[in-house]
């Protein structure tokens, strides 16, 4: 459950999101059948609301503060970038299993030089329900507007306006300078032990997940979880073997874990660098395709204007492949960047709570960076032609609109010469 909450926060870049309920909706027979059928297929764990559209690096949220989504394992396979209308009316052609669409735009163009490409706007569309394995139904609270306002904020719990300077365990609250003086105005309240951020560092104090009325004071380096004094005295760390685990004080471990994330980021840096180079090589290969298209178009314009329509069809179909794979590449880059930045930017108390999930996420990282692109070269051969590029024809059977008008619709969307595997 903690891992799911971390994934939700990580995906939405959130610190305030709260997991309200999670239900296991998986089925043992369905899992076995899914693994058997798609054991050799690329699968991703994604969120959905409509059981067909899965944001690539986002979570579909509704209006209001409470949201319910499904968490599924999806056999996305090889994808084509298409418009939303195309994905609604047609099915993927042979050798392709999914579409990628822009949820906010119907424009169809090459995206290599789009510096404003936002992966949050793109989603997989899965037309074959057997490729979807539901795992959990999740309900959570998330306020996007409040999230933006609270970034890096330590607001006083009493006045809710000034920045806090201290934390009082007795009051279970953070106070600004004025409120700190007003609350601890007499000799009795002055006895309260207080942590001042200018002395211990600016960090939030957290309560034990088991004993909700007790502050976390330790971190178990073996179990990689925060614990309180009650856990240590008569809880899960009061008896062997857990009682023999090494415990580190909360304030100390905040710095220790932050340093560990820094070291992990350094180890992640070569992976990011290699992937950046791989993406750049992919883009260069795609630009060669663009150059080839331009040169061929010039020859055709000098010979026969009529052949231009056929070339444009080929170009557009290649855009489908390139856009789909480039979006995937950018998604992987954004994921790696988020992995670097999210954990290191986390407020220490959140890092303490989620460190186990951070480590697990990094251990499970798929570091496969192979990307290649080598389309079939086209040139003039005697009579003007494009060398018979293969046409992508949608599969029939899932849509009632597979008639002559559909065929004409496909023909306006393009042809393709080669298929390649990408992330």
Residue pairs with C-beta under 8 A, 6 or more apart in sequence:
1 19
1 22
2 353
2 354
2 356
2 357
3 357
3 360
4 19
4 22
4 71
4 136
4 138
5 17
5 19
5 140
6 354
6 357
6 358
6 361
7 357
8 14
8 17
8 19
8 59
8 138
8 140
8 142
9 15
9 17
9 354
10 338
10 342
10 361
11 47
11 57
11 58
11 59
12 58
12 59
12 142
12 147
13 338
13 342
14 142
14 147
15 147
15 150
15 151
15 346
15 347
15 350
16 142
16 143
16 146
16 147
16 150
17 140
17 141
17 142
17 147
18 140
18 141
18 142
19 138
19 139
19 140
20 66
20 139
20 140
20 141
21 138
21 139
22 136
22 137
22 138
22 139
23 136
23 137
23 138
24 135
24 136
25 70
25 134
25 135
25 136
25 137
26 133
26 134
26 135
26 136
30 133
30 134
31 133
34 73
34 75
34 130
34 133
37 75
37 130
38 75
38 131
41 75
41 77
41 97
42 75
42 76
42 77
42 423
43 73
43 74
43 75
43 76
44 54
44 73
44 74
44 76
44 124
45 71
45 72
45 73
45 74
45 135
46 54
46 55
46 56
46 71
46 72
46 74
46 124
47 54
47 55
47 58
47 59
47 60
47 69
47 70
47 71
47 72
47 138
48 54
48 55
48 60
48 69
48 70
48 72
48 132
49 60
49 62
49 68
49 69
49 70
50 60
51 70
51 129
51 132
52 125
52 126
52 127
53 60
53 101
53 103
53 123
53 124
53 125
54 72
54 74
54 76
54 123
54 124
54 125
54 126
55 103
55 120
55 122
55 123
55 124
56 100
56 119
56 122
56 123
56 124
56 327
56 328
56 331
57 119
57 120
57 331
57 334
57 335
58 119
58 120
58 123
59 67
59 69
60 69
61 67
61 69
61 142
61 144
65 141
65 142
65 143
66 139
66 140
66 141
67 139
67 140
67 141
67 142
68 137
68 138
68 139
69 137
69 138
70 134
70 135
70 136
70 137
70 138
71 134
71 135
71 136
71 137
71 138
72 132
72 133
72 134
72 135
73 132
73 133
73 135
74 124
74 126
74 131
74 132
74 133
75 97
75 131
75 132
76 97
76 98
76 124
76 126
76 131
77 96
77 97
77 98
77 131
78 95
78 96
78 97
78 98
78 419
78 421
79 96
79 97
79 98
79 99
79 100
79 124
79 324
79 325
79 328
80 92
80 93
80 96
80 98
80 99
80 100
80 320
80 321
80 324
80 392
81 99
81 100
81 101
81 111
81 319
81 320
81 321
81 322
81 323
81 324
81 327
82 90
82 99
82 100
82 101
82 108
82 320
82 413
83 101
83 102
83 106
83 108
84 101
84 102
84 103
84 106
85 106
86 99
86 409
86 413
87 99
87 101
87 125
87 127
89 399
89 401
89 406
89 409
90 394
90 399
90 401
90 406
90 409
90 410
91 127
91 394
91 395
91 396
91 397
91 398
91 399
92 98
92 99
92 127
92 394
92 395
93 392
93 393
93 394
93 395
94 393
94 395
95 419
96 392
96 419
97 126
97 128
97 131
98 124
98 125
98 126
98 127
98 131
99 124
99 125
99 127
100 122
100 123
100 124
100 125
100 323
100 324
100 327
100 328
101 122
101 123
101 125
102 121
102 122
103 121
103 122
103 123
104 121
105 121
108 316
108 319
109 319
110 286
110 290
110 319
110 322
110 323
111 117
111 322
111 323
111 326
111 327
112 283
112 286
112 287
112 322
112 326
117 327
117 330
119 327
119 330
119 331
119 334
122 327
122 331
126 132
127 398
128 398
153 163
154 163
154 164
154 174
154 197
154 202
154 204
155 161
155 162
155 163
155 164
155 174
156 162
156 163
156 164
156 174
156 175
156 176
156 179
157 164
157 173
157 174
157 175
158 173
158 175
158 176
158 179
158 183
159 176
159 178
159 179
162 176
162 177
162 178
162 179
163 176
164 174
164 175
164 176
164 197
165 175
165 176
165 177
165 180
165 196
165 197
165 198
166 174
166 175
166 180
166 194
166 195
166 196
166 197
167 173
167 174
167 175
167 194
167 195
167 197
167 204
167 205
168 174
168 175
168 180
168 183
168 184
168 192
168 193
168 194
168 195
169 192
169 193
169 194
169 195
169 205
169 215
170 192
170 193
171 183
171 192
172 207
174 204
175 183
180 194
183 189
184 190
184 192
184 194
195 205
195 251
197 203
200 251
201 251
201 254
201 255
201 348
203 251
203 254
203 347
203 348
203 349
204 347
204 348
204 349
204 350
205 215
205 216
205 250
205 349
206 215
206 216
206 226
206 349
206 352
206 353
207 213
207 214
207 215
207 216
207 228
208 214
208 215
208 216
208 226
208 227
208 228
208 230
208 231
209 226
209 353
210 228
210 230
210 231
210 235
210 236
211 228
211 230
211 231
211 235
214 228
214 229
214 230
215 228
215 250
216 226
216 227
216 228
216 250
216 349
216 352
217 227
217 228
217 229
217 249
217 250
218 226
218 227
218 228
218 229
218 231
218 232
218 247
218 248
218 249
218 250
218 253
219 225
219 226
219 227
219 247
219 248
219 249
219 250
219 253
219 257
219 352
220 226
220 227
220 237
220 242
220 245
220 246
220 247
221 245
221 246
221 247
221 248
221 253
222 242
222 245
222 246
223 242
223 245
224 355
224 356
224 359
225 356
226 250
226 352
226 353
227 235
227 236
227 237
227 247
228 235
231 237
231 238
232 238
232 243
232 247
236 242
237 243
237 245
237 247
248 256
250 352
253 352
254 348
254 349
254 351
254 352
255 348
257 348
257 351
257 352
257 355
258 344
258 348
258 351
260 355
261 343
261 344
261 351
261 358
262 344
264 343
264 362
265 340
265 343
265 344
268 336
268 339
268 340
268 362
269 340
271 336
271 365
271 367
271 369
272 333
272 336
272 337
272 340
274 369
275 329
275 332
275 333
275 336
275 369
276 333
278 329
278 369
278 370
278 371
279 329
279 330
279 333
279 371
281 371
282 325
282 326
282 329
282 371
282 372
282 373
282 422
283 326
285 372
285 373
285 374
286 322
286 326
286 373
289 318
289 322
289 373
289 375
292 375
292 377
292 378
293 311
293 314
293 315
293 318
296 311
296 378
296 379
296 380
296 386
297 308
297 311
299 380
300 307
300 308
300 311
300 380
300 384
301 308
303 380
303 384
304 384
307 384
307 385
307 386
310 385
310 386
311 378
311 386
312 414
313 411
313 412
313 413
313 414
313 415
314 378
314 386
314 389
314 414
314 415
314 416
314 417
315 414
316 413
316 414
317 389
317 391
317 392
317 413
317 414
317 415
317 416
318 375
318 414
318 416
318 417
319 414
320 392
320 413
320 414
320 416
321 416
321 419
321 420
322 373
324 422
325 371
325 373
325 420
325 422
325 423
328 422
328 423
329 371
329 422
329 423
332 423
339 361
339 362
339 365
343 351
343 358
346 354
351 358
366 423
368 423
371 422
371 423
372 420
373 420
374 418
374 420
375 417
375 418
376 387
376 389
376 417
376 418
378 386
378 387
378 389
378 417
379 387
381 387
386 415
387 417
389 415
389 416
389 417
390 415
390 416
390 417
391 410
391 411
391 415
391 416
392 410
392 413
392 414
392 415
392 416
393 410
394 402
394 406
394 410
396 402
399 406
